[in-house]
Amino acid sequence: MAKIVVMFKGQVVKEVAIGSEGIRIGRDADNDIQIDNLAVSRHHAEIYRQGIPFYLEDLKSTNGTFLNGALLNWKRGLNHQDKITIGKHTLVFMEEAKDQPGKSRPSAANETLCLTPEDLERMRRNS
């Protein structure tokens, strides 16, 4: 089971399980994780599963989404204990490997990625 641990100033605010539909993060109340801060866009980012790995995607936010300290330009695969920074909040991605509870799974970088024509077009525009 995968979840997000939402933290603010080093304190856990809440934990949110990632369901089969994924989760959306942003300032508006219709997000799964609402962060009420003007530095956060209305619909800032989302986490979803595509095949085996989970992915984090920035939804063209104004102030950006950071993954382990690096600005996320489009989308990236997530690994156990990755740190996502949105505004002043830190979100920690937690996932237990199915075959070895408590151990992280191998990096998503070695897995096959399936891209739609829309994904390819978006990559061309952002490069």
N, CA and C of each residue as an Amber inpcrd file, in Angstrom:
protein
   381
   0.8360000  -1.1770000   0.0000000   0.0000000   0.0000000   0.0000000
   0.8860000   1.2470000   0.0000000   0.5220000   2.2130000  -0.7990000
   1.2770000   3.4530000  -0.8900000   0.4970000   4.5720000  -0.2070000
   1.2450000   5.5090000   0.3680000   0.6050000   6.6400000   1.0250000
   1.5210000   7.8450000   0.9690000   0.9450000   8.9950000   1.2640000
   1.6820000  10.2430000   1.3710000   1.5840000  10.7140000   2.8110000
   2.7180000  11.0520000   3.3880000   2.7640000  11.6410000   4.7250000
   2.9960000  13.1390000   4.5180000   2.0220000  13.9460000   4.9110000
   2.0950000  15.3930000   4.7340000   2.7180000  15.9950000   5.9880000
   3.7740000  16.8090000   5.7860000   4.4820000  17.4120000   6.9170000
   4.5870000  18.9270000   6.7260000   4.5530000  19.6270000   7.8540000
   4.7450000  21.0770000   7.8550000   5.6330000  21.4200000   9.0420000
   6.7480000  22.0730000   8.7720000   7.7250000  22.4350000   9.8090000
   8.1390000  21.2240000  10.6380000   8.3580000  20.1030000   9.9610000
   8.8510000  18.8970000  10.6080000   7.8170000  18.0860000  11.3590000
   6.5710000  18.5250000  11.3870000   5.5050000  17.8220000  12.0900000
   4.5630000  17.1580000  11.0990000   4.1470000  15.9410000  11.3950000
   3.1970000  15.2390000  10.5330000   1.8270000  15.8950000  10.6790000
   1.2490000  16.3000000   9.5500000  -0.0780000  16.9180000   9.5260000
  -1.1330000  15.8500000   9.3020000  -0.8770000  14.9590000   8.3220000
  -1.7960000  13.8590000   8.0430000  -1.1430000  12.8580000   7.1150000
  -1.7960000  11.6970000   7.0090000  -1.3750000  10.6550000   6.0760000
  -2.5510000  10.3630000   5.1600000  -2.2510000  10.2120000   3.8660000
  -3.2940000   9.9650000   2.8730000  -2.8960000   8.7560000   2.0420000
  -3.7590000   7.7400000   2.0320000  -3.5150000   6.5520000   1.2060000
  -3.7360000   6.9110000  -0.2590000  -2.9280000   6.3220000  -1.1280000
  -3.0750000   6.5520000  -2.5660000  -3.9080000   5.4090000  -3.1250000
  -5.1170000   5.7210000  -3.5440000  -6.0160000   4.7230000  -4.1080000
  -5.7060000   4.4430000  -5.5650000  -6.5120000   3.6190000  -6.1760000
  -6.2840000   3.2300000  -7.5700000  -6.4320000   4.4070000  -8.5310000
  -7.1700000   5.4330000  -8.1310000  -7.3500000   6.6180000  -8.9850000
  -6.2330000   7.6380000  -8.7970000  -5.3420000   7.4100000  -7.8400000
  -4.2850000   8.3640000  -7.5470000  -4.8080000   9.4760000  -6.6560000
  -4.0050000  10.5050000  -6.4630000  -4.4150000  11.6530000  -5.6570000
  -3.9660000  12.9380000  -6.3250000  -4.7290000  13.9930000  -6.0810000
  -4.3990000  15.3200000  -6.5960000  -4.1140000  16.2240000  -5.4030000
  -3.1490000  17.1150000  -5.5780000  -2.6840000  18.0000000  -4.5200000
  -2.8450000  19.4380000  -4.9910000  -3.3840000  20.2950000  -4.1310000
  -3.5310000  21.6980000  -4.4950000  -4.2520000  22.4940000  -3.4370000
  -4.5140000  23.7560000  -3.7530000  -5.1260000  24.6790000  -2.8120000
  -6.6440000  24.5340000  -2.7460000  -7.2930000  24.1360000  -3.8490000
  -8.7570000  24.0220000  -3.8710000  -9.2580000  22.8620000  -3.0180000
 -10.4660000  22.9930000  -2.5360000 -11.0710000  21.9810000  -1.6670000
 -11.3520000  20.6660000  -2.3800000 -11.3970000  20.6570000  -3.7120000
 -11.6960000  19.4110000  -4.4380000 -10.4770000  18.5010000  -4.6050000
  -9.3210000  18.8800000  -4.0570000  -8.1160000  18.0520000  -4.1040000
  -8.1460000  17.0130000  -2.9880000  -7.4680000  15.8940000  -3.2030000
  -7.3490000  14.8660000  -2.1690000  -6.4920000  15.3500000  -1.0060000
  -5.4470000  16.1160000  -1.3310000  -4.6310000  16.7670000  -0.3120000
  -4.7350000  18.2630000  -0.5700000  -5.4180000  18.9530000   0.3350000
  -5.5820000  20.3920000   0.1960000  -4.5360000  21.0970000   1.0420000
  -3.7880000  21.9900000   0.4040000  -2.7880000  22.7990000   1.1010000
  -3.2220000  24.2490000   0.9310000  -3.7400000  24.8220000   1.9970000
  -4.2920000  26.1670000   1.9690000  -3.1740000  27.1850000   2.1400000
  -2.5100000  27.4950000   1.0230000  -1.3860000  28.4190000   1.0310000
  -1.3230000  29.0660000  -0.3480000  -1.1200000  30.3690000  -0.4070000
  -1.1150000  31.0660000  -1.6960000   0.0380000  30.6520000  -2.6080000
   1.0820000  30.0330000  -2.0680000   2.1990000  29.5500000  -2.8890000
   1.8320000  28.2650000  -3.6390000   0.6930000  27.6800000  -3.2860000
   0.2460000  26.4220000  -3.8920000  -0.8390000  26.7310000  -4.9200000
  -0.7020000  26.1830000  -6.1150000  -1.7040000  26.3960000  -7.1640000
  -2.9990000  25.6640000  -6.8390000  -4.0840000  26.0960000  -7.4800000
  -5.3970000  25.4770000  -7.2400000  -5.3430000  23.9680000  -7.4590000
  -4.7400000  23.5410000  -8.5410000  -4.4840000  22.1310000  -8.8380000
  -3.0030000  22.0540000  -9.1620000  -2.2050000  21.7150000  -8.1760000
  -0.7480000  21.8670000  -8.2360000  -0.0330000  20.6500000  -8.8290000
  -0.3580000  19.4540000  -8.3220000   0.3490000  18.2390000  -8.7550000
  -0.5510000  17.0340000  -8.5350000  -0.1630000  15.9230000  -9.1220000
  -0.8900000  14.6830000  -8.8720000   0.0660000  13.5070000  -8.8240000
  -0.3700000  12.4790000  -8.1040000   0.3750000  11.2260000  -8.0040000
  -0.5510000  10.1330000  -8.4920000  -0.0460000   9.3060000  -9.3990000
  -0.8790000   8.2480000  -9.9670000  -0.0090000   7.0650000 -10.3360000
  -0.6670000   5.9510000 -10.5150000   0.0380000   4.7310000 -10.9140000
  -0.1330000   4.5500000 -12.4200000   0.9720000   4.2580000 -13.0910000
   0.9610000   3.9570000 -14.5180000   1.7990000   2.6960000 -14.6750000
   1.1190000   1.5580000 -14.7990000   1.8260000   0.2890000 -14.7830000
   2.1920000  -0.0370000 -13.3500000   3.4370000  -0.3890000 -13.1110000
   3.8740000  -0.7560000 -11.7700000   4.2330000   0.4680000 -10.9270000
   5.0430000   1.4010000 -11.4330000   5.4670000   2.4910000 -10.5460000
   4.3940000   3.5710000 -10.3770000   4.5660000   4.3520000  -9.3150000
   3.7760000   5.5580000  -9.1190000   4.5550000   6.7170000  -9.7140000
   3.8230000   7.6970000 -10.2160000   4.4330000   8.8780000 -10.8070000
   3.9300000  10.1370000 -10.1260000   4.7970000  11.1420000 -10.0740000
   4.4520000  12.4770000  -9.6160000   4.4820000  13.3720000 -10.8440000
   3.4250000  14.1590000 -11.0370000   3.3680000  15.0700000 -12.1790000
   2.9650000  16.4540000 -11.7010000   3.7180000  17.4620000 -12.1140000
   3.3670000  18.8460000 -11.8400000   2.2900000  19.2530000 -12.8390000
   1.2420000  19.9140000 -12.3710000   0.1180000  20.3020000 -13.2280000
   0.2440000  21.7590000 -13.6720000   1.4410000  22.1180000 -14.1470000
   1.7420000  23.4750000 -14.6110000   1.5190000  24.4920000 -13.4950000
   1.9870000  24.1450000 -12.3130000   1.8320000  25.0300000 -11.1620000
   2.6660000  26.2950000 -11.3360000   2.2730000  27.3320000 -10.6340000
   2.9710000  28.6120000 -10.7230000   4.3470000  28.5600000 -10.0720000
   4.4350000  27.9730000  -8.8880000   5.6890000  27.9870000  -8.1250000
   6.4690000  26.6870000  -8.1770000   5.9890000  25.7170000  -8.9190000
   6.7360000  24.4890000  -9.1220000   6.5650000  23.4520000  -8.0290000
   6.9260000  22.2270000  -8.4010000   6.9280000  21.0770000  -7.5170000
   8.3580000  20.5590000  -7.4930000   8.8510000  20.2150000  -6.3090000
  10.2250000  19.7530000  -6.1640000  10.2300000  18.3140000  -5.6770000
  11.0530000  17.4910000  -6.2920000  11.2130000  16.0950000  -5.9010000
  12.6470000  15.9070000  -5.4340000  12.8070000  15.5920000  -4.1600000
  14.1310000  15.4290000  -3.5460000  15.0280000  16.6400000  -3.8160000
  14.4330000  17.8350000  -3.7460000  15.1790000  19.0800000  -3.8930000
  15.3300000  19.5980000  -5.3060000  14.9800000  18.8020000  -6.3120000
  15.1320000  19.2230000  -7.7100000  13.7730000  19.6060000  -8.2970000
  13.7470000  20.6940000  -9.0530000  12.5170000  21.1370000  -9.6970000
  12.0270000  20.0690000 -10.6630000  10.7680000  19.7330000 -10.5620000
  10.1510000  18.7380000 -11.4320000   9.6140000  19.4510000 -12.6640000
  10.1420000  19.1240000 -13.8380000   9.7140000  19.7820000 -15.0640000
   8.4820000  19.1450000 -15.6910000   8.2760000  17.8710000 -15.4210000
   7.1360000  17.2040000 -16.0290000   6.6310000  16.1270000 -15.1020000
   7.0980000  14.8890000 -15.2590000   6.7200000  13.8400000 -14.3220000
   7.9060000  12.9150000 -14.0850000   7.8980000  12.2740000 -12.9290000
   8.9650000  11.3490000 -12.5490000   8.3740000  10.1910000 -11.7730000
   9.0410000   9.0370000 -11.8650000   8.6770000   7.8890000 -11.0590000
   9.0560000   8.1370000  -9.6120000   8.2610000   7.6010000  -8.7000000
   8.5130000   7.7750000  -7.2680000   9.0810000   6.5180000  -6.6550000
   9.9490000   6.6980000  -5.6940000  10.5220000   5.6090000  -4.9150000
  10.2140000   5.8430000  -3.4420000  10.2480000   4.7500000  -2.6890000
   9.9790000   4.8020000  -1.2540000  10.7980000   5.9000000  -0.5830000
  10.1520000   6.7220000   0.2020000  10.7240000   7.8180000   0.9820000
  11.1880000   9.0120000   0.1570000  10.7410000   9.1280000  -1.0960000
  11.0140000  10.3430000  -1.8550000  10.3180000  11.5070000  -1.1720000
  10.9560000  12.6830000  -1.2140000  10.4000000  13.8810000  -0.5880000
   9.9400000  14.8560000  -1.6680000   8.6680000  15.2260000  -1.5730000
   8.0470000  16.1580000  -2.5030000   7.8370000  17.4620000  -1.7470000
   8.2750000  18.5730000  -2.3350000   8.0780000  19.8660000  -1.6970000
   7.1230000  20.6900000  -2.5410000   6.0430000  21.1350000  -1.8880000
   5.0420000  21.9940000  -2.5180000   4.8070000  23.1520000  -1.5540000
   5.1700000  24.3440000  -1.9850000   5.0990000  25.4800000  -1.0640000
   6.0300000  25.2190000   0.1110000   5.5110000  25.3500000   1.3250000
   6.3160000  25.1060000   2.5280000   6.0420000  23.7320000   3.1260000
   5.3120000  22.9050000   2.4080000   4.9740000  21.5650000   2.8970000
   5.8780000  20.5110000   2.2570000   6.1920000  19.4890000   3.0270000
   6.9360000  18.3370000   2.5380000   5.9890000  17.1490000   2.5560000
   5.9370000  16.4360000   1.4560000   5.1190000  15.2390000   1.3520000
   6.0650000  14.0740000   1.1120000   5.9870000  13.0680000   1.9430000
   6.8780000  11.9170000   1.8360000   6.0950000  10.7550000   1.2520000
   6.6120000  10.2020000   0.1510000   5.9880000   9.0550000  -0.5030000
   6.4540000   7.7930000   0.2040000   5.5100000   7.0020000   0.6640000
   5.8260000   5.7590000   1.3750000   5.1640000   4.6030000   0.6300000
   5.9530000   3.5770000   0.3380000   5.4240000   2.3890000  -0.3360000
   6.1550000   1.1640000   0.1690000   5.3960000   0.1780000   0.6050000
   5.9950000  -1.0860000   1.0150000   6.0750000  -1.9950000  -0.2010000
   7.2460000  -2.6070000  -0.3920000   7.3970000  -3.5800000  -1.4700000
   6.5160000  -4.7830000  -1.1530000   5.8440000  -5.3010000  -2.1500000
   4.9120000  -6.3960000  -1.9350000   5.5850000  -7.6830000  -1.4740000
   6.8100000  -7.9100000  -1.9410000   7.4740000  -9.1580000  -1.5770000
   8.3580000  -9.0360000  -0.3430000   8.7190000  -7.8170000   0.0430000
   9.5680000  -7.6140000   1.2080000   9.0490000  -6.4150000   1.9930000
   8.0980000  -6.6180000   2.9040000   7.5560000  -5.4980000   3.6610000
   8.6670000  -4.6840000   4.3350000   8.5140000  -3.3630000   4.2290000
   9.4840000  -2.4720000   4.8540000  10.6820000  -2.1480000   3.9830000
  10.8660000  -2.8320000   2.8670000  12.0010000  -2.5740000   1.9750000
  11.5110000  -1.7740000   0.7770000  12.3520000  -0.9000000   0.2680000
  11.9670000  -0.1410000  -0.9140000  12.1480000  -1.0050000  -2.1520000
  11.3480000  -0.6900000  -3.1530000  11.4520000  -1.4360000  -4.4010000
  12.5340000  -0.8010000  -5.2640000  12.9980000  -1.4910000  -6.3100000
  14.0370000  -0.9200000  -7.1670000  13.5720000   0.3800000  -7.8130000
  14.5220000   1.1790000  -8.2150000  14.2150000   2.4550000  -8.8470000
  13.3400000   2.2680000 -10.0730000  12.4040000   3.1950000 -10.2650000
  11.5160000   3.1600000 -11.4290000  12.2880000   3.4590000 -12.7150000
  13.5270000   3.9310000 -12.6030000  14.3120000   4.2680000 -13.7850000
  14.5990000   3.0450000 -14.6510000  14.5770000   1.8490000 -14.0920000
  14.8630000   0.6470000 -14.8650000  13.6170000  -0.0340000 -15.4090000
  12.4590000   0.5810000 -15.2390000  11.2170000  -0.0300000 -15.6760000
  10.7740000   0.5460000 -17.0160000   9.9590000  -0.1860000 -17.7270000
   9.4470000   0.2500000 -19.0080000   8.4340000   1.3630000 -18.8050000
   8.5120000   2.3970000 -19.6140000   7.5900000   3.5170000 -19.5500000
   6.7960000   3.5430000 -20.8460000   5.4840000   3.5610000 -20.7390000
   4.6130000   3.6500000 -21.9060000   4.1370000   5.0820000 -22.0410000
   4.3630000   5.6810000 -23.1930000   3.9630000   7.0620000 -23.4260000
   2.8620000   7.1310000 -24.4690000   1.9010000   7.9920000 -24.2100000
   0.8540000   8.2540000 -25.1910000   1.3630000   9.3240000 -26.1500000
   0.7120000   9.5090000 -27.2880000   1.1120000  10.6030000 -28.1870000
   1.0590000  11.9720000 -27.4930000   0.0950000  12.1370000 -26.5770000
  -0.0070000  13.3990000 -25.8340000   1.2190000  13.5980000 -24.9330000
   1.6840000  12.4990000 -24.2950000   2.8770000  12.5670000 -23.4580000
   4.0780000  13.0100000 -24.2830000   4.2340000  12.4140000 -25.4720000
   5.3730000  12.7600000 -26.3330000   5.3310000  14.2230000 -26.7610000
   4.1330000  14.7070000 -27.1130000   3.9880000  16.1000000 -27.5130000
   4.3330000  17.0390000 -26.3660000   3.8910000  16.7080000 -25.1550000
   4.1860000  17.5190000 -23.9760000   5.6870000  17.5310000 -23.7110000
   6.3500000  16.3910000 -23.8980000   7.8020000  16.3260000 -23.6960000
   8.5220000  17.2230000 -24.7030000   8.0570000  17.2090000 -25.9470000
   8.6940000  18.0590000 -26.9800000   8.5520000  19.5390000 -26.6420000
   7.3520000  19.9230000 -26.1560000   7.1130000  21.3290000 -25.8140000
   7.9520000  21.7720000 -24.6250000   8.1990000  20.8800000 -23.6640000
   8.9130000  21.2300000 -22.4250000  10.4180000  21.0800000 -22.5290000
  10.9280000  20.6090000 -23.6490000  12.3800000  20.4290000 -23.7430000
  13.0670000  21.6280000 -24.3450000
